[in-house]
Amino acid sequence: MSLIALLTDFGTQDAYVGVMKGVMAGICPDAQFVDLTHVIEPQNVRQGAFVLMTAFSYFPKGTVFLVVVDPGVGSQRRAIAARAGDYYFIAPDNGVLSYVLRRYPYAVVNELTSAA
């Protein structure tokens, strides 16, 4: 079973987090989702990077962190996937992974592209 930890600036006052989880559950029904936080200040990439850096190592090895904190949501910003140590990260290419990647200078980072 995969563990996917979610870190966003979506807030909790509407359905966005639930919709995101519903879509992911449809794609990966055996995954377990953990809400790290959804109350990062809107578009505050630095705060998101700090929270991620201080929290990720408390999770089991192999955890996937999906990070959505981005002033450019809906833009042409690239999405990236990184493996740092025994953890995986999916995020916009906007610096939100910068603190984690500084800790793991030999991390593997790839651009995500759509086959559609």
CNS distance restraints for C-alpha pairs under 8 A (distance, minus, plus):
assign (resid   1 and name CA) (resid  30 and name CA) 5.81 0.50 0.50
assign (resid   1 and name CA) (resid  31 and name CA) 5.58 0.50 0.50
assign (resid   1 and name CA) (resid  32 and name CA) 6.99 0.50 0.50
assign (resid   2 and name CA) (resid  30 and name CA) 7.03 0.50 0.50
assign (resid   2 and name CA) (resid  31 and name CA) 4.70 0.50 0.50
assign (resid   2 and name CA) (resid  32 and name CA) 6.09 0.50 0.50
assign (resid   2 and name CA) (resid  62 and name CA) 7.82 0.50 0.50
assign (resid   2 and name CA) (resid  63 and name CA) 6.98 0.50 0.50
assign (resid   2 and name CA) (resid  64 and name CA) 7.68 0.50 0.50
assign (resid   3 and name CA) (resid  31 and name CA) 5.88 0.50 0.50
assign (resid   3 and name CA) (resid  32 and name CA) 4.92 0.50 0.50
assign (resid   3 and name CA) (resid  33 and name CA) 5.98 0.50 0.50
assign (resid   3 and name CA) (resid  34 and name CA) 7.32 0.50 0.50
assign (resid   3 and name CA) (resid  62 and name CA) 7.64 0.50 0.50
assign (resid   3 and name CA) (resid  63 and name CA) 5.16 0.50 0.50
assign (resid   3 and name CA) (resid  64 and name CA) 6.25 0.50 0.50
assign (resid   4 and name CA) (resid  31 and name CA) 6.90 0.50 0.50
assign (resid   4 and name CA) (resid  32 and name CA) 6.16 0.50 0.50
assign (resid   4 and name CA) (resid  33 and name CA) 4.92 0.50 0.50
assign (resid   4 and name CA) (resid  34 and name CA) 6.20 0.50 0.50
assign (resid   4 and name CA) (resid  63 and name CA) 5.94 0.50 0.50
assign (resid   4 and name CA) (resid  64 and name CA) 4.75 0.50 0.50
assign (resid   4 and name CA) (resid  65 and name CA) 5.74 0.50 0.50
assign (resid   4 and name CA) (resid  66 and name CA) 6.90 0.50 0.50
assign (resid   5 and name CA) (resid  33 and name CA) 5.85 0.50 0.50
assign (resid   5 and name CA) (resid  34 and name CA) 4.67 0.50 0.50
assign (resid   5 and name CA) (resid  35 and name CA) 5.84 0.50 0.50
assign (resid   5 and name CA) (resid  36 and name CA) 5.91 0.50 0.50
assign (resid   5 and name CA) (resid  63 and name CA) 7.07 0.50 0.50
assign (resid   5 and name CA) (resid  64 and name CA) 6.16 0.50 0.50
assign (resid   5 and name CA) (resid  65 and name CA) 4.75 0.50 0.50
assign (resid   5 and name CA) (resid  66 and name CA) 6.15 0.50 0.50
assign (resid   6 and name CA) (resid  33 and name CA) 7.25 0.50 0.50
assign (resid   6 and name CA) (resid  34 and name CA) 6.18 0.50 0.50
assign (resid   6 and name CA) (resid  35 and name CA) 5.01 0.50 0.50
assign (resid   6 and name CA) (resid  36 and name CA) 5.46 0.50 0.50
assign (resid   6 and name CA) (resid  37 and name CA) 6.76 0.50 0.50
assign (resid   6 and name CA) (resid  38 and name CA) 7.64 0.50 0.50
assign (resid   6 and name CA) (resid  65 and name CA) 6.00 0.50 0.50
assign (resid   6 and name CA) (resid  66 and name CA) 5.08 0.50 0.50
assign (resid   6 and name CA) (resid  67 and name CA) 6.15 0.50 0.50
assign (resid   7 and name CA) (resid  35 and name CA) 6.74 0.50 0.50
assign (resid   7 and name CA) (resid  36 and name CA) 5.41 0.50 0.50
assign (resid   7 and name CA) (resid  37 and name CA) 5.05 0.50 0.50
assign (resid   7 and name CA) (resid  38 and name CA) 5.72 0.50 0.50
assign (resid   7 and name CA) (resid  40 and name CA) 7.94 0.50 0.50
assign (resid   7 and name CA) (resid  48 and name CA) 7.54 0.50 0.50
assign (resid   7 and name CA) (resid  52 and name CA) 7.62 0.50 0.50
assign (resid   7 and name CA) (resid  65 and name CA) 7.35 0.50 0.50
assign (resid   7 and name CA) (resid  66 and name CA) 6.29 0.50 0.50
assign (resid   7 and name CA) (resid  67 and name CA) 4.83 0.50 0.50
assign (resid   7 and name CA) (resid  68 and name CA) 6.34 0.50 0.50
assign (resid   7 and name CA) (resid  69 and name CA) 7.71 0.50 0.50
assign (resid   8 and name CA) (resid  37 and name CA) 6.41 0.50 0.50
assign (resid   8 and name CA) (resid  38 and name CA) 4.54 0.50 0.50
assign (resid   8 and name CA) (resid  39 and name CA) 6.86 0.50 0.50
assign (resid   8 and name CA) (resid  40 and name CA) 6.34 0.50 0.50
assign (resid   8 and name CA) (resid  48 and name CA) 7.69 0.50 0.50
assign (resid   8 and name CA) (resid  67 and name CA) 5.78 0.50 0.50
assign (resid   8 and name CA) (resid  68 and name CA) 4.64 0.50 0.50
assign (resid   8 and name CA) (resid  69 and name CA) 5.35 0.50 0.50
assign (resid   9 and name CA) (resid  38 and name CA) 5.14 0.50 0.50
assign (resid   9 and name CA) (resid  39 and name CA) 5.34 0.50 0.50
assign (resid   9 and name CA) (resid  40 and name CA) 4.55 0.50 0.50
assign (resid   9 and name CA) (resid  41 and name CA) 6.00 0.50 0.50
assign (resid   9 and name CA) (resid  42 and name CA) 5.18 0.50 0.50
assign (resid   9 and name CA) (resid  43 and name CA) 6.69 0.50 0.50
assign (resid   9 and name CA) (resid  44 and name CA) 7.92 0.50 0.50
assign (resid   9 and name CA) (resid  68 and name CA) 6.74 0.50 0.50
assign (resid   9 and name CA) (resid  69 and name CA) 5.40 0.50 0.50
assign (resid  10 and name CA) (resid  16 and name CA) 6.77 0.50 0.50
assign (resid  10 and name CA) (resid  17 and name CA) 6.85 0.50 0.50
assign (resid  10 and name CA) (resid  38 and name CA) 5.53 0.50 0.50
assign (resid  10 and name CA) (resid  39 and name CA) 6.71 0.50 0.50
assign (resid  10 and name CA) (resid  40 and name CA) 7.77 0.50 0.50
assign (resid  10 and name CA) (resid  42 and name CA) 7.33 0.50 0.50
assign (resid  11 and name CA) (resid  17 and name CA) 7.96 0.50 0.50
assign (resid  11 and name CA) (resid  38 and name CA) 4.98 0.50 0.50
assign (resid  11 and name CA) (resid  39 and name CA) 4.86 0.50 0.50
assign (resid  11 and name CA) (resid  40 and name CA) 7.53 0.50 0.50
assign (resid  12 and name CA) (resid  16 and name CA) 7.98 0.50 0.50
assign (resid  12 and name CA) (resid  17 and name CA) 7.16 0.50 0.50
assign (resid  12 and name CA) (resid  38 and name CA) 6.59 0.50 0.50
assign (resid  12 and name CA) (resid  39 and name CA) 7.30 0.50 0.50
assign (resid  15 and name CA) (resid  19 and name CA) 6.03 0.50 0.50
assign (resid  16 and name CA) (resid  20 and name CA) 6.14 0.50 0.50
assign (resid  17 and name CA) (resid  21 and name CA) 6.23 0.50 0.50
assign (resid  17 and name CA) (resid  38 and name CA) 7.89 0.50 0.50
assign (resid  18 and name CA) (resid  22 and name CA) 6.08 0.50 0.50
assign (resid  19 and name CA) (resid  23 and name CA) 6.22 0.50 0.50
assign (resid  20 and name CA) (resid  24 and name CA) 6.26 0.50 0.50
assign (resid  21 and name CA) (resid  25 and name CA) 5.95 0.50 0.50
assign (resid  21 and name CA) (resid  33 and name CA) 7.64 0.50 0.50
assign (resid  22 and name CA) (resid  26 and name CA) 6.26 0.50 0.50
assign (resid  23 and name CA) (resid  27 and name CA) 6.52 0.50 0.50
assign (resid  24 and name CA) (resid  28 and name CA) 5.90 0.50 0.50
assign (resid  24 and name CA) (resid  29 and name CA) 7.60 0.50 0.50
assign (resid  25 and name CA) (resid  29 and name CA) 4.60 0.50 0.50
assign (resid  25 and name CA) (resid  30 and name CA) 7.55 0.50 0.50
assign (resid  25 and name CA) (resid  31 and name CA) 6.98 0.50 0.50
assign (resid  40 and name CA) (resid  44 and name CA) 6.80 0.50 0.50
assign (resid  40 and name CA) (resid  47 and name CA) 6.66 0.50 0.50
assign (resid  40 and name CA) (resid  48 and name CA) 6.12 0.50 0.50
assign (resid  40 and name CA) (resid  69 and name CA) 7.68 0.50 0.50
assign (resid  41 and name CA) (resid  47 and name CA) 7.38 0.50 0.50
assign (resid  42 and name CA) (resid  69 and name CA) 7.34 0.50 0.50
assign (resid  42 and name CA) (resid  71 and name CA) 7.87 0.50 0.50
assign (resid  43 and name CA) (resid  69 and name CA) 5.54 0.50 0.50
assign (resid  43 and name CA) (resid  70 and name CA) 5.10 0.50 0.50
assign (resid  43 and name CA) (resid  71 and name CA) 4.68 0.50 0.50
assign (resid  44 and name CA) (resid  48 and name CA) 6.38 0.50 0.50
assign (resid  44 and name CA) (resid  69 and name CA) 6.82 0.50 0.50
assign (resid  44 and name CA) (resid  70 and name CA) 7.49 0.50 0.50
assign (resid  44 and name CA) (resid  71 and name CA) 7.73 0.50 0.50
assign (resid  45 and name CA) (resid  49 and name CA) 6.09 0.50 0.50
assign (resid  45 and name CA) (resid  69 and name CA) 5.91 0.50 0.50
assign (resid  45 and name CA) (resid  70 and name CA) 6.53 0.50 0.50
assign (resid  45 and name CA) (resid  71 and name CA) 7.95 0.50 0.50
assign (resid  45 and name CA) (resid  94 and name CA) 7.51 0.50 0.50
assign (resid  45 and name CA) (resid  95 and name CA) 6.94 0.50 0.50
assign (resid  45 and name CA) (resid  96 and name CA) 5.35 0.50 0.50
assign (resid  46 and name CA) (resid  50 and name CA) 6.18 0.50 0.50
assign (resid  46 and name CA) (resid  95 and name CA) 7.79 0.50 0.50
assign (resid  46 and name CA) (resid  96 and name CA) 6.53 0.50 0.50
assign (resid  47 and name CA) (resid  51 and name CA) 6.18 0.50 0.50
assign (resid  48 and name CA) (resid  52 and name CA) 6.10 0.50 0.50
assign (resid  48 and name CA) (resid  69 and name CA) 6.58 0.50 0.50
assign (resid  48 and name CA) (resid  96 and name CA) 6.23 0.50 0.50
assign (resid  49 and name CA) (resid  53 and name CA) 6.10 0.50 0.50
assign (resid  49 and name CA) (resid  95 and name CA) 7.53 0.50 0.50
assign (resid  49 and name CA) (resid  96 and name CA) 4.58 0.50 0.50
assign (resid  49 and name CA) (resid  97 and name CA) 5.82 0.50 0.50
assign (resid  49 and name CA) (resid  98 and name CA) 6.76 0.50 0.50
assign (resid  49 and name CA) (resid  99 and name CA) 6.14 0.50 0.50
assign (resid  49 and name CA) (resid 100 and name CA) 7.67 0.50 0.50
assign (resid  50 and name CA) (resid  54 and name CA) 6.20 0.50 0.50
assign (resid  50 and name CA) (resid  99 and name CA) 6.92 0.50 0.50
assign (resid  51 and name CA) (resid  55 and name CA) 6.10 0.50 0.50
assign (resid  52 and name CA) (resid  56 and name CA) 5.73 0.50 0.50
assign (resid  52 and name CA) (resid  97 and name CA) 7.94 0.50 0.50
assign (resid  52 and name CA) (resid 100 and name CA) 7.62 0.50 0.50
assign (resid  53 and name CA) (resid  57 and name CA) 7.86 0.50 0.50
assign (resid  53 and name CA) (resid  99 and name CA) 6.03 0.50 0.50
assign (resid  53 and name CA) (resid 100 and name CA) 5.48 0.50 0.50
assign (resid  55 and name CA) (resid  59 and name CA) 7.68 0.50 0.50
assign (resid  56 and name CA) (resid  65 and name CA) 7.98 0.50 0.50
assign (resid  59 and name CA) (resid  63 and name CA) 6.60 0.50 0.50
assign (resid  61 and name CA) (resid  86 and name CA) 5.24 0.50 0.50
assign (resid  61 and name CA) (resid  87 and name CA) 5.90 0.50 0.50
assign (resid  62 and name CA) (resid  86 and name CA) 5.53 0.50 0.50
assign (resid  62 and name CA) (resid  87 and name CA) 5.00 0.50 0.50
assign (resid  62 and name CA) (resid  88 and name CA) 6.70 0.50 0.50
assign (resid  63 and name CA) (resid  86 and name CA) 7.92 0.50 0.50
assign (resid  63 and name CA) (resid  87 and name CA) 5.50 0.50 0.50
assign (resid  63 and name CA) (resid  88 and name CA) 6.26 0.50 0.50
assign (resid  64 and name CA) (resid  87 and name CA) 6.29 0.50 0.50
assign (resid  64 and name CA) (resid  88 and name CA) 4.60 0.50 0.50
assign (resid  64 and name CA) (resid  89 and name CA) 5.63 0.50 0.50
assign (resid  64 and name CA) (resid  90 and name CA) 7.50 0.50 0.50
assign (resid  65 and name CA) (resid  87 and name CA) 7.84 0.50 0.50
assign (resid  65 and name CA) (resid  88 and name CA) 6.11 0.50 0.50
assign (resid  65 and name CA) (resid  89 and name CA) 4.68 0.50 0.50
assign (resid  65 and name CA) (resid  90 and name CA) 6.17 0.50 0.50
assign (resid  66 and name CA) (resid  89 and name CA) 6.04 0.50 0.50
assign (resid  66 and name CA) (resid  90 and name CA) 4.92 0.50 0.50
assign (resid  66 and name CA) (resid  91 and name CA) 6.17 0.50 0.50
assign (resid  67 and name CA) (resid  89 and name CA) 7.40 0.50 0.50
assign (resid  67 and name CA) (resid  90 and name CA) 6.12 0.50 0.50
assign (resid  67 and name CA) (resid  91 and name CA) 4.87 0.50 0.50
assign (resid  67 and name CA) (resid  92 and name CA) 7.56 0.50 0.50
assign (resid  67 and name CA) (resid  96 and name CA) 7.89 0.50 0.50
assign (resid  68 and name CA) (resid  91 and name CA) 6.13 0.50 0.50
assign (resid  68 and name CA) (resid  92 and name CA) 6.96 0.50 0.50
assign (resid  69 and name CA) (resid  92 and name CA) 7.69 0.50 0.50
assign (resid  69 and name CA) (resid  96 and name CA) 7.37 0.50 0.50
assign (resid  70 and name CA) (resid  92 and name CA) 6.86 0.50 0.50
assign (resid  70 and name CA) (resid  94 and name CA) 7.12 0.50 0.50
assign (resid  72 and name CA) (resid  76 and name CA) 7.90 0.50 0.50
assign (resid  72 and name CA) (resid  77 and name CA) 6.75 0.50 0.50
assign (resid  73 and name CA) (resid  77 and name CA) 7.73 0.50 0.50
assign (resid  77 and name CA) (resid  92 and name CA) 6.72 0.50 0.50
assign (resid  77 and name CA) (resid  93 and name CA) 6.65 0.50 0.50
assign (resid  77 and name CA) (resid  94 and name CA) 7.85 0.50 0.50
assign (resid  78 and name CA) (resid  92 and name CA) 5.97 0.50 0.50
assign (resid  78 and name CA) (resid  93 and name CA) 5.49 0.50 0.50
assign (resid  78 and name CA) (resid 111 and name CA) 6.78 0.50 0.50
assign (resid  78 and name CA) (resid 112 and name CA) 7.24 0.50 0.50
assign (resid  79 and name CA) (resid  90 and name CA) 7.23 0.50 0.50
assign (resid  79 and name CA) (resid  91 and name CA) 5.75 0.50 0.50
assign (resid  79 and name CA) (resid  92 and name CA) 4.38 0.50 0.50
assign (resid  79 and name CA) (resid  93 and name CA) 5.58 0.50 0.50
assign (resid  79 and name CA) (resid 111 and name CA) 5.98 0.50 0.50
assign (resid  79 and name CA) (resid 112 and name CA) 5.38 0.50 0.50
assign (resid  79 and name CA) (resid 113 and name CA) 7.61 0.50 0.50
assign (resid  80 and name CA) (resid  90 and name CA) 5.76 0.50 0.50
assign (resid  80 and name CA) (resid  91 and name CA) 5.55 0.50 0.50
assign (resid  80 and name CA) (resid  92 and name CA) 5.93 0.50 0.50
assign (resid  80 and name CA) (resid  93 and name CA) 5.88 0.50 0.50
assign (resid  80 and name CA) (resid 109 and name CA) 6.75 0.50 0.50
assign (resid  80 and name CA) (resid 110 and name CA) 5.58 0.50 0.50
assign (resid  80 and name CA) (resid 111 and name CA) 4.44 0.50 0.50
assign (resid  80 and name CA) (resid 112 and name CA) 5.25 0.50 0.50
assign (resid  81 and name CA) (resid  88 and name CA) 7.20 0.50 0.50
assign (resid  81 and name CA) (resid  89 and name CA) 5.50 0.50 0.50
assign (resid  81 and name CA) (resid  90 and name CA) 4.47 0.50 0.50
assign (resid  81 and name CA) (resid  91 and name CA) 6.59 0.50 0.50
assign (resid  81 and name CA) (resid 109 and name CA) 5.71 0.50 0.50
assign (resid  81 and name CA) (resid 110 and name CA) 5.34 0.50 0.50
assign (resid  81 and name CA) (resid 111 and name CA) 6.37 0.50 0.50
assign (resid  81 and name CA) (resid 112 and name CA) 6.54 0.50 0.50
assign (resid  82 and name CA) (resid  88 and name CA) 5.68 0.50 0.50
assign (resid  82 and name CA) (resid  89 and name CA) 5.06 0.50 0.50
assign (resid  82 and name CA) (resid  90 and name CA) 6.55 0.50 0.50
assign (resid  82 and name CA) (resid 107 and name CA) 6.68 0.50 0.50
assign (resid  82 and name CA) (resid 108 and name CA) 5.48 0.50 0.50
assign (resid  82 and name CA) (resid 109 and name CA) 4.25 0.50 0.50
assign (resid  82 and name CA) (resid 110 and name CA) 6.34 0.50 0.50
assign (resid  83 and name CA) (resid  87 and name CA) 5.77 0.50 0.50
assign (resid  83 and name CA) (resid  88 and name CA) 4.59 0.50 0.50
assign (resid  83 and name CA) (resid  89 and name CA) 6.43 0.50 0.50
assign (resid  83 and name CA) (resid 107 and name CA) 5.61 0.50 0.50
assign (resid  83 and name CA) (resid 108 and name CA) 5.27 0.50 0.50
assign (resid  83 and name CA) (resid 109 and name CA) 6.58 0.50 0.50
assign (resid  84 and name CA) (resid  88 and name CA) 6.36 0.50 0.50
assign (resid  84 and name CA) (resid  89 and name CA) 7.86 0.50 0.50
assign (resid  84 and name CA) (resid 100 and name CA) 7.53 0.50 0.50
assign (resid  84 and name CA) (resid 101 and name CA) 6.98 0.50 0.50
assign (resid  84 and name CA) (resid 104 and name CA) 5.79 0.50 0.50
assign (resid  84 and name CA) (resid 106 and name CA) 7.52 0.50 0.50
assign (resid  84 and name CA) (resid 107 and name CA) 4.61 0.50 0.50
assign (resid  84 and name CA) (resid 108 and name CA) 6.75 0.50 0.50
assign (resid  85 and name CA) (resid 104 and name CA) 6.82 0.50 0.50
assign (resid  85 and name CA) (resid 107 and name CA) 7.02 0.50 0.50
assign (resid  89 and name CA) (resid  97 and name CA) 7.94 0.50 0.50
assign (resid  91 and name CA) (resid  96 and name CA) 7.24 0.50 0.50
assign (resid  91 and name CA) (resid  97 and name CA) 7.34 0.50 0.50
assign (resid  92 and name CA) (resid  96 and name CA) 7.35 0.50 0.50
assign (resid  97 and name CA) (resid 101 and name CA) 6.07 0.50 0.50
assign (resid  98 and name CA) (resid 102 and name CA) 6.12 0.50 0.50
assign (resid  99 and name CA) (resid 103 and name CA) 6.51 0.50 0.50
assign (resid 100 and name CA) (resid 104 and name CA) 6.45 0.50 0.50
assign (resid 101 and name CA) (resid 105 and name CA) 5.82 0.50 0.50
assign (resid 101 and name CA) (resid 107 and name CA) 6.51 0.50 0.50
